[in-house]
Amino acid sequence: VKEYQEKDKIRSKPDKNGKRGEAGKRLKQLQWIKEEKPSKTQKEWSKTQKRSRVIQSLKKKRREQGPYL
């Protein structure tokens, strides 16, 4: 009976910051956050895609305007 009481006491007892929660909860949250972050190549790829789209739109506008005289 004492074992169960101590476990309950640990989980319900506030930590130094005054927050209550189960042990290991932060680790699960950190792992979840790490999985969501895209890798470096994905970040770089999105930048290059944005740049290429801008360049394509500028070229299209120049074609529509015609040659400079």
PyMOL Python script that loads the backbone (N, CA, C, O; Angstrom):
from pymol import cmd

cmd.read_pdbstr("""\
ATOM      1  N   VAL A   1       0.836  -1.196   0.000  1.00  0.00           N
ATOM      2  CA  VAL A   1       0.000   0.000   0.000  1.00  0.00           C
ATOM      3  C   VAL A   1       0.877   1.255   0.000  1.00  0.00           C
ATOM      4  O   VAL A   1       0.542   2.248  -0.646  1.00  0.00           O
ATOM      5  N   LYS A   2       1.999   1.211   0.724  1.00  0.00           N
ATOM      6  CA  LYS A   2       2.877   2.379   0.784  1.00  0.00           C
ATOM      7  C   LYS A   2       3.456   2.710  -0.591  1.00  0.00           C
ATOM      8  O   LYS A   2       3.627   3.881  -0.930  1.00  0.00           O
ATOM      9  N   GLU A   3       3.757   1.673  -1.385  1.00  0.00           N
ATOM     10  CA  GLU A   3       4.322   1.909  -2.718  1.00  0.00           C
ATOM     11  C   GLU A   3       3.365   2.727  -3.580  1.00  0.00           C
ATOM     12  O   GLU A   3       3.778   3.669  -4.257  1.00  0.00           O
ATOM     13  N   TYR A   4       2.096   2.365  -3.550  1.00  0.00           N
ATOM     14  CA  TYR A   4       1.109   3.080  -4.346  1.00  0.00           C
ATOM     15  C   TYR A   4       0.948   4.512  -3.855  1.00  0.00           C
ATOM     16  O   TYR A   4       0.787   5.436  -4.652  1.00  0.00           O
ATOM     17  N   GLN A   5       0.992   4.687  -2.541  1.00  0.00           N
ATOM     18  CA  GLN A   5       0.842   6.029  -1.978  1.00  0.00           C
ATOM     19  C   GLN A   5       2.015   6.914  -2.398  1.00  0.00           C
ATOM     20  O   GLN A   5       1.823   8.085  -2.725  1.00  0.00           O
ATOM     21  N   GLU A   6       3.211   6.364  -2.390  1.00  0.00           N
ATOM     22  CA  GLU A   6       4.389   7.145  -2.766  1.00  0.00           C
ATOM     23  C   GLU A   6       4.347   7.522  -4.249  1.00  0.00           C
ATOM     24  O   GLU A   6       4.702   8.644  -4.610  1.00  0.00           O
ATOM     25  N   LYS A   7       3.921   6.603  -5.102  1.00  0.00           N
ATOM     26  CA  LYS A   7       3.823   6.904  -6.527  1.00  0.00           C
ATOM     27  C   LYS A   7       2.815   8.021  -6.769  1.00  0.00           C
ATOM     28  O   LYS A   7       3.074   8.948  -7.535  1.00  0.00           O
ATOM     29  N   ASP A   8       1.666   7.923  -6.112  1.00  0.00           N
ATOM     30  CA  ASP A   8       0.655   8.965  -6.261  1.00  0.00           C
ATOM     31  C   ASP A   8       1.176  10.294  -5.745  1.00  0.00           C
ATOM     32  O   ASP A   8       0.912  11.351  -6.318  1.00  0.00           O
ATOM     33  N   LYS A   9       1.915  10.219  -4.663  1.00  0.00           N
ATOM     34  CA  LYS A   9       2.446  11.430  -4.047  1.00  0.00           C
ATOM     35  C   LYS A   9       3.437  12.117  -4.991  1.00  0.00           C
ATOM     36  O   LYS A   9       3.443  13.343  -5.100  1.00  0.00           O
ATOM     37  N   ILE A  10       4.262  11.341  -5.660  1.00  0.00           N
ATOM     38  CA  ILE A  10       5.266  11.889  -6.568  1.00  0.00           C
ATOM     39  C   ILE A  10       4.587  12.581  -7.752  1.00  0.00           C
ATOM     40  O   ILE A  10       4.992  13.676  -8.143  1.00  0.00           O
ATOM     41  N   ARG A  11       3.585  11.967  -8.308  1.00  0.00           N
ATOM     42  CA  ARG A  11       2.928  12.536  -9.489  1.00  0.00           C
ATOM     43  C   ARG A  11       2.098  13.768  -9.153  1.00  0.00           C
ATOM     44  O   ARG A  11       1.995  14.682  -9.970  1.00  0.00           O
ATOM     45  N   SER A  12       1.519  13.805  -7.992  1.00  0.00           N
ATOM     46  CA  SER A  12       0.655  14.931  -7.651  1.00  0.00           C
ATOM     47  C   SER A  12       1.427  16.070  -6.992  1.00  0.00           C
ATOM     48  O   SER A  12       0.918  17.182  -6.856  1.00  0.00           O
ATOM     49  N   LYS A  13       2.652  15.779  -6.586  1.00  0.00           N
ATOM     50  CA  LYS A  13       3.460  16.792  -5.913  1.00  0.00           C
ATOM     51  C   LYS A  13       4.009  17.783  -6.947  1.00  0.00           C
ATOM     52  O   LYS A  13       4.604  17.353  -7.935  1.00  0.00           O
ATOM     53  N   PRO A  14       3.829  19.084  -6.752  1.00  0.00           N
ATOM     54  CA  PRO A  14       4.347  20.046  -7.727  1.00  0.00           C
ATOM     55  C   PRO A  14       5.873  20.063  -7.730  1.00  0.00           C
ATOM     56  O   PRO A  14       6.508  19.880  -6.691  1.00  0.00           O
ATOM     57  N   ASP A  15       6.443  20.281  -8.891  1.00  0.00           N
ATOM     58  CA  ASP A  15       7.899  20.332  -8.982  1.00  0.00           C
ATOM     59  C   ASP A  15       8.392  21.732  -8.615  1.00  0.00           C
ATOM     60  O   ASP A  15       7.626  22.538  -8.087  1.00  0.00           O
ATOM     61  N   LYS A  16       9.650  22.022  -8.886  1.00  0.00           N
ATOM     62  CA  LYS A  16      10.247  23.299  -8.490  1.00  0.00           C
ATOM     63  C   LYS A  16       9.526  24.490  -9.116  1.00  0.00           C
ATOM     64  O   LYS A  16       9.419  25.548  -8.495  1.00  0.00           O
ATOM     65  N   ASN A  17       9.040  24.326 -10.319  1.00  0.00           N
ATOM     66  CA  ASN A  17       8.359  25.417 -11.011  1.00  0.00           C
ATOM     67  C   ASN A  17       6.885  25.527 -10.622  1.00  0.00           C
ATOM     68  O   ASN A  17       6.195  26.452 -11.052  1.00  0.00           O
ATOM     69  N   GLY A  18       6.407  24.591  -9.815  1.00  0.00           N
ATOM     70  CA  GLY A  18       5.019  24.624  -9.377  1.00  0.00           C
ATOM     71  C   GLY A  18       4.068  23.945 -10.343  1.00  0.00           C
ATOM     72  O   GLY A  18       2.852  24.093 -10.224  1.00  0.00           O
ATOM     73  N   LYS A  19       4.608  23.201 -11.301  1.00  0.00           N
ATOM     74  CA  LYS A  19       3.760  22.524 -12.275  1.00  0.00           C
ATOM     75  C   LYS A  19       3.551  21.077 -11.849  1.00  0.00           C
ATOM     76  O   LYS A  19       4.421  20.465 -11.228  1.00  0.00           O
ATOM     77  N   ARG A  20       2.401  20.550 -12.187  1.00  0.00           N
ATOM     78  CA  ARG A  20       2.104  19.154 -11.878  1.00  0.00           C
ATOM     79  C   ARG A  20       2.061  18.362 -13.183  1.00  0.00           C
ATOM     80  O   ARG A  20       1.619  18.872 -14.212  1.00  0.00           O
ATOM     81  N   GLY A  21       2.510  17.144 -13.134  1.00  0.00           N
ATOM     82  CA  GLY A  21       2.463  16.329 -14.348  1.00  0.00           C
ATOM     83  C   GLY A  21       3.128  14.992 -14.135  1.00  0.00           C
ATOM     84  O   GLY A  21       3.775  14.755 -13.115  1.00  0.00           O
ATOM     85  N   GLU A  22       2.963  14.131 -15.100  1.00  0.00           N
ATOM     86  CA  GLU A  22       3.540  12.797 -15.001  1.00  0.00           C
ATOM     87  C   GLU A  22       5.015  12.838 -15.372  1.00  0.00           C
ATOM     88  O   GLU A  22       5.469  13.703 -16.122  1.00  0.00           O
ATOM     89  N   ALA A  23       5.736  11.890 -14.832  1.00  0.00           N
ATOM     90  CA  ALA A  23       7.164  11.800 -15.142  1.00  0.00           C
ATOM     91  C   ALA A  23       7.336  11.395 -16.596  1.00  0.00           C
ATOM     92  O   ALA A  23       6.600  10.546 -17.100  1.00  0.00           O
ATOM     93  N   GLY A  24       8.285  11.986 -17.256  1.00  0.00           N
ATOM     94  CA  GLY A  24       8.563  11.653 -18.648  1.00  0.00           C
ATOM     95  C   GLY A  24       7.693  12.385 -19.649  1.00  0.00           C
ATOM     96  O   GLY A  24       7.827  12.170 -20.853  1.00  0.00           O
ATOM     97  N   LYS A  25       6.818  13.232 -19.183  1.00  0.00           N
ATOM     98  CA  LYS A  25       5.915  13.940 -20.091  1.00  0.00           C
ATOM     99  C   LYS A  25       6.692  14.905 -20.979  1.00  0.00           C
ATOM    100  O   LYS A  25       6.411  15.029 -22.171  1.00  0.00           O
ATOM    101  N   ARG A  26       7.658  15.579 -20.395  1.00  0.00           N
ATOM    102  CA  ARG A  26       8.459  16.533 -21.161  1.00  0.00           C
ATOM    103  C   ARG A  26       9.248  15.837 -22.257  1.00  0.00           C
ATOM    104  O   ARG A  26       9.363  16.356 -23.367  1.00  0.00           O
ATOM    105  N   LEU A  27       9.786  14.678 -21.956  1.00  0.00           N
ATOM    106  CA  LEU A  27      10.565  13.955 -22.961  1.00  0.00           C
ATOM    107  C   LEU A  27       9.696  13.601 -24.161  1.00  0.00           C
ATOM    108  O   LEU A  27      10.139  13.707 -25.304  1.00  0.00           O
ATOM    109  N   LYS A  28       8.457  13.180 -23.902  1.00  0.00           N
ATOM    110  CA  LYS A  28       7.549  12.846 -24.989  1.00  0.00           C
ATOM    111  C   LYS A  28       7.266  14.077 -25.831  1.00  0.00           C
ATOM    112  O   LYS A  28       7.232  13.997 -27.059  1.00  0.00           O
ATOM    113  N   GLN A  29       7.062  15.213 -25.183  1.00  0.00           N
ATOM    114  CA  GLN A  29       6.786  16.447 -25.914  1.00  0.00           C
ATOM    115  C   GLN A  29       7.986  16.853 -26.757  1.00  0.00           C
ATOM    116  O   GLN A  29       7.827  17.274 -27.903  1.00  0.00           O
ATOM    117  N   LEU A  30       9.184  16.728 -26.200  1.00  0.00           N
ATOM    118  CA  LEU A  30      10.385  17.100 -26.941  1.00  0.00           C
ATOM    119  C   LEU A  30      10.572  16.205 -28.161  1.00  0.00           C
ATOM    120  O   LEU A  30      10.928  16.686 -29.237  1.00  0.00           O
ATOM    121  N   GLN A  31      10.335  14.918 -27.997  1.00  0.00           N
ATOM    122  CA  GLN A  31      10.463  13.997 -29.119  1.00  0.00           C
ATOM    123  C   GLN A  31       9.447  14.340 -30.200  1.00  0.00           C
ATOM    124  O   GLN A  31       9.764  14.273 -31.388  1.00  0.00           O
ATOM    125  N   TRP A  32       8.240  14.705 -29.809  1.00  0.00           N
ATOM    126  CA  TRP A  32       7.181  15.049 -30.748  1.00  0.00           C
ATOM    127  C   TRP A  32       7.554  16.313 -31.515  1.00  0.00           C
ATOM    128  O   TRP A  32       7.326  16.399 -32.721  1.00  0.00           O
ATOM    129  N   ILE A  33       8.123  17.288 -30.822  1.00  0.00           N
ATOM    130  CA  ILE A  33       8.530  18.539 -31.452  1.00  0.00           C
ATOM    131  C   ILE A  33       9.678  18.291 -32.427  1.00  0.00           C
ATOM    132  O   ILE A  33       9.696  18.859 -33.519  1.00  0.00           O
ATOM    133  N   LYS A  34      10.628  17.453 -32.043  1.00  0.00           N
ATOM    134  CA  LYS A  34      11.770  17.168 -32.911  1.00  0.00           C
ATOM    135  C   LYS A  34      11.321  16.507 -34.209  1.00  0.00           C
ATOM    136  O   LYS A  34      11.892  16.776 -35.265  1.00  0.00           O
ATOM    137  N   GLU A  35      10.313  15.651 -34.148  1.00  0.00           N
ATOM    138  CA  GLU A  35       9.841  14.962 -35.339  1.00  0.00           C
ATOM    139  C   GLU A  35       9.199  15.937 -36.325  1.00  0.00           C
ATOM    140  O   GLU A  35       9.270  15.729 -37.536  1.00  0.00           O
ATOM    141  N   GLU A  36       8.576  16.995 -35.815  1.00  0.00           N
ATOM    142  CA  GLU A  36       7.876  17.932 -36.680  1.00  0.00           C
ATOM    143  C   GLU A  36       8.816  18.847 -37.449  1.00  0.00           C
ATOM    144  O   GLU A  36       8.458  19.328 -38.524  1.00  0.00           O
ATOM    145  N   LYS A  37      10.003  19.097 -36.924  1.00  0.00           N
ATOM    146  CA  LYS A  37      10.923  20.026 -37.574  1.00  0.00           C
ATOM    147  C   LYS A  37      11.407  19.446 -38.907  1.00  0.00           C
ATOM    148  O   LYS A  37      11.840  18.295 -38.958  1.00  0.00           O
ATOM    149  N   PRO A  38      11.335  20.232 -39.979  1.00  0.00           N
ATOM    150  CA  PRO A  38      11.849  19.738 -41.259  1.00  0.00           C
ATOM    151  C   PRO A  38      13.374  19.738 -41.270  1.00  0.00           C
ATOM    152  O   PRO A  38      14.013  20.494 -40.538  1.00  0.00           O
ATOM    153  N   SER A  39      13.931  18.902 -42.090  1.00  0.00           N
ATOM    154  CA  SER A  39      15.386  18.823 -42.172  1.00  0.00           C
ATOM    155  C   SER A  39      15.928  20.033 -42.921  1.00  0.00           C
ATOM    156  O   SER A  39      15.162  20.798 -43.507  1.00  0.00           O
ATOM    157  N   LYS A  40      17.240  20.207 -42.903  1.00  0.00           N
ATOM    158  CA  LYS A  40      17.871  21.349 -43.565  1.00  0.00           C
ATOM    159  C   LYS A  40      17.574  21.353 -45.064  1.00  0.00           C
ATOM    160  O   LYS A  40      17.305  22.404 -45.646  1.00  0.00           O
ATOM    161  N   THR A  41      17.624  20.191 -45.675  1.00  0.00           N
ATOM    162  CA  THR A  41      17.408  20.131 -47.119  1.00  0.00           C
ATOM    163  C   THR A  41      15.991  20.565 -47.475  1.00  0.00           C
ATOM    164  O   THR A  41      15.785  21.216 -48.500  1.00  0.00           O
ATOM    165  N   GLN A  42      15.021  20.216 -46.649  1.00  0.00           N
ATOM    166  CA  GLN A  42      13.647  20.630 -46.916  1.00  0.00           C
ATOM    167  C   GLN A  42      13.513  22.141 -46.812  1.00  0.00           C
ATOM    168  O   GLN A  42      12.807  22.757 -47.611  1.00  0.00           O
ATOM    169  N   LYS A  43      14.190  22.751 -45.825  1.00  0.00           N
ATOM    170  CA  LYS A  43      14.149  24.200 -45.678  1.00  0.00           C
ATOM    171  C   LYS A  43      14.773  24.866 -46.892  1.00  0.00           C
ATOM    172  O   LYS A  43      14.207  25.806 -47.449  1.00  0.00           O
ATOM    173  N   GLU A  44      15.939  24.383 -47.304  1.00  0.00           N
ATOM    174  CA  GLU A  44      16.638  24.956 -48.449  1.00  0.00           C
ATOM    175  C   GLU A  44      15.826  24.764 -49.727  1.00  0.00           C
ATOM    176  O   GLU A  44      15.800  25.646 -50.586  1.00  0.00           O
ATOM    177  N   TRP A  45      15.178  23.642 -49.851  1.00  0.00           N
ATOM    178  CA  TRP A  45      14.386  23.354 -51.040  1.00  0.00           C
ATOM    179  C   TRP A  45      13.242  24.347 -51.163  1.00  0.00           C
ATOM    180  O   TRP A  45      12.964  24.838 -52.257  1.00  0.00           O
ATOM    181  N   SER A  46      12.580  24.647 -50.060  1.00  0.00           N
ATOM    182  CA  SER A  46      11.474  25.595 -50.117  1.00  0.00           C
ATOM    183  C   SER A  46      11.970  26.984 -50.515  1.00  0.00           C
ATOM    184  O   SER A  46      11.283  27.700 -51.243  1.00  0.00           O
ATOM    185  N   LYS A  47      13.156  27.369 -50.045  1.00  0.00           N
ATOM    186  CA  LYS A  47      13.718  28.669 -50.426  1.00  0.00           C
ATOM    187  C   LYS A  47      13.995  28.718 -51.924  1.00  0.00           C
ATOM    188  O   LYS A  47      13.679  29.706 -52.586  1.00  0.00           O
ATOM    189  N   THR A  48      14.585  27.652 -52.454  1.00  0.00           N
ATOM    190  CA  THR A  48      14.909  27.647 -53.881  1.00  0.00           C
ATOM    191  C   THR A  48      13.639  27.640 -54.722  1.00  0.00           C
ATOM    192  O   THR A  48      13.599  28.251 -55.789  1.00  0.00           O
ATOM    193  N   GLN A  49      12.611  26.959 -54.253  1.00  0.00           N
ATOM    194  CA  GLN A  49      11.352  26.951 -54.989  1.00  0.00           C
ATOM    195  C   GLN A  49      10.751  28.352 -55.036  1.00  0.00           C
ATOM    196  O   GLN A  49      10.261  28.783 -56.079  1.00  0.00           O
ATOM    197  N   LYS A  50      10.787  29.062 -53.911  1.00  0.00           N
ATOM    198  CA  LYS A  50      10.249  30.419 -53.870  1.00  0.00           C
ATOM    199  C   LYS A  50      11.015  31.324 -54.821  1.00  0.00           C
ATOM    200  O   LYS A  50      10.419  32.115 -55.552  1.00  0.00           O
ATOM    201  N   ARG A  51      12.337  31.206 -54.809  1.00  0.00           N
ATOM    202  CA  ARG A  51      13.163  32.033 -55.692  1.00  0.00           C
ATOM    203  C   ARG A  51      12.857  31.748 -57.153  1.00  0.00           C
ATOM    204  O   ARG A  51      12.721  32.672 -57.955  1.00  0.00           O
ATOM    205  N   SER A  52      12.748  30.479 -57.497  1.00  0.00           N
ATOM    206  CA  SER A  52      12.498  30.126 -58.893  1.00  0.00           C
ATOM    207  C   SER A  52      11.120  30.617 -59.330  1.00  0.00           C
ATOM    208  O   SER A  52      10.952  31.026 -60.479  1.00  0.00           O
ATOM    209  N   ARG A  53      10.144  30.585 -58.448  1.00  0.00           N
ATOM    210  CA  ARG A  53       8.808  31.089 -58.785  1.00  0.00           C
ATOM    211  C   ARG A  53       8.844  32.591 -59.040  1.00  0.00           C
ATOM    212  O   ARG A  53       8.199  33.081 -59.967  1.00  0.00           O
ATOM    213  N   VAL A  54       9.588  33.312 -58.229  1.00  0.00           N
ATOM    214  CA  VAL A  54       9.705  34.760 -58.402  1.00  0.00           C
ATOM    215  C   VAL A  54      10.374  35.069 -59.732  1.00  0.00           C
ATOM    216  O   VAL A  54       9.922  35.945 -60.469  1.00  0.00           O
ATOM    217  N   ILE A  55      11.440  34.361 -60.038  1.00  0.00           N
ATOM    218  CA  ILE A  55      12.162  34.570 -61.295  1.00  0.00           C
ATOM    219  C   ILE A  55      11.254  34.271 -62.483  1.00  0.00           C
ATOM    220  O   ILE A  55      11.241  35.016 -63.463  1.00  0.00           O
ATOM    221  N   GLN A  56      10.499  33.185 -62.395  1.00  0.00           N
ATOM    222  CA  GLN A  56       9.595  32.827 -63.484  1.00  0.00           C
ATOM    223  C   GLN A  56       8.523  33.894 -63.681  1.00  0.00           C
ATOM    224  O   GLN A  56       8.185  34.233 -64.815  1.00  0.00           O
ATOM    225  N   SER A  57       7.992  34.420 -62.592  1.00  0.00           N
ATOM    226  CA  SER A  57       6.959  35.452 -62.714  1.00  0.00           C
ATOM    227  C   SER A  57       7.538  36.733 -63.315  1.00  0.00           C
ATOM    228  O   SER A  57       6.864  37.400 -64.100  1.00  0.00           O
ATOM    229  N   LEU A  58       8.777  37.088 -62.957  1.00  0.00           N
ATOM    230  CA  LEU A  58       9.416  38.269 -63.535  1.00  0.00           C
ATOM    231  C   LEU A  58       9.647  38.093 -65.035  1.00  0.00           C
ATOM    232  O   LEU A  58       9.418  39.016 -65.817  1.00  0.00           O
ATOM    233  N   LYS A  59      10.102  36.908 -65.429  1.00  0.00           N
ATOM    234  CA  LYS A  59      10.323  36.629 -66.846  1.00  0.00           C
ATOM    235  C   LYS A  59       9.009  36.715 -67.623  1.00  0.00           C
ATOM    236  O   LYS A  59       8.967  37.232 -68.739  1.00  0.00           O
ATOM    237  N   LYS A  60       7.949  36.204 -67.021  1.00  0.00           N
ATOM    238  CA  LYS A  60       6.639  36.225 -67.666  1.00  0.00           C
ATOM    239  C   LYS A  60       6.170  37.667 -67.874  1.00  0.00           C
ATOM    240  O   LYS A  60       5.641  38.004 -68.933  1.00  0.00           O
ATOM    241  N   LYS A  61       6.364  38.513 -66.865  1.00  0.00           N
ATOM    242  CA  LYS A  61       5.976  39.920 -66.976  1.00  0.00           C
ATOM    243  C   LYS A  61       6.762  40.612 -68.080  1.00  0.00           C
ATOM    244  O   LYS A  61       6.197  41.403 -68.836  1.00  0.00           O
ATOM    245  N   ARG A  62       8.058  40.327 -68.183  1.00  0.00           N
ATOM    246  CA  ARG A  62       8.896  40.937 -69.225  1.00  0.00           C
ATOM    247  C   ARG A  62       8.438  40.511 -70.617  1.00  0.00           C
ATOM    248  O   ARG A  62       8.433  41.321 -71.544  1.00  0.00           O
ATOM    249  N   ARG A  63       8.055  39.246 -70.765  1.00  0.00           N
ATOM    250  CA  ARG A  63       7.571  38.761 -72.056  1.00  0.00           C
ATOM    251  C   ARG A  63       6.279  39.475 -72.450  1.00  0.00           C
ATOM    252  O   ARG A  63       6.085  39.829 -73.612  1.00  0.00           O
ATOM    253  N   GLU A  64       5.401  39.682 -71.470  1.00  0.00           N
ATOM    254  CA  GLU A  64       4.126  40.342 -71.737  1.00  0.00           C
ATOM    255  C   GLU A  64       4.332  41.810 -72.120  1.00  0.00           C
ATOM    256  O   GLU A  64       3.616  42.332 -72.974  1.00  0.00           O
ATOM    257  N   GLN A  65       5.300  42.472 -71.496  1.00  0.00           N
ATOM    258  CA  GLN A  65       5.545  43.886 -71.774  1.00  0.00           C
ATOM    259  C   GLN A  65       6.178  44.083 -73.143  1.00  0.00           C
ATOM    260  O   GLN A  65       5.950  45.107 -73.787  1.00  0.00           O
ATOM    261  N   GLY A  66       6.935  43.159 -73.577  1.00  0.00           N
ATOM    262  CA  GLY A  66       7.610  43.275 -74.862  1.00  0.00           C
ATOM    263  C   GLY A  66       9.021  43.793 -74.686  1.00  0.00           C
ATOM    264  O   GLY A  66       9.430  44.123 -73.573  1.00  0.00           O
ATOM    265  N   PRO A  67       9.768  43.868 -75.776  1.00  0.00           N
ATOM    266  CA  PRO A  67      11.170  44.308 -75.688  1.00  0.00           C
ATOM    267  C   PRO A  67      11.272  45.813 -75.406  1.00  0.00           C
ATOM    268  O   PRO A  67      10.399  46.596 -75.779  1.00  0.00           O
ATOM    269  N   TYR A  68      12.352  46.181 -74.746  1.00  0.00           N
ATOM    270  CA  TYR A  68      12.601  47.595 -74.463  1.00  0.00           C
ATOM    271  C   TYR A  68      13.133  48.268 -75.723  1.00  0.00           C
ATOM    272  O   TYR A  68      13.960  47.692 -76.429  1.00  0.00           O
ATOM    273  N   LEU A  69      12.675  49.462 -76.008  1.00  0.00           N
ATOM    274  CA  LEU A  69      13.136  50.185 -77.207  1.00  0.00           C
ATOM    275  C   LEU A  69      13.988  51.361 -76.841  1.00  0.00           C
ATOM    276  O   LEU A  69      14.460  52.079 -77.723  1.00  0.00           O
TER     277      LEU A  69
END
""", "prot")
cmd.dss("prot")
cmd.show_as("cartoon", "prot")
cmd.util.cbc("prot")
cmd.orient("prot")
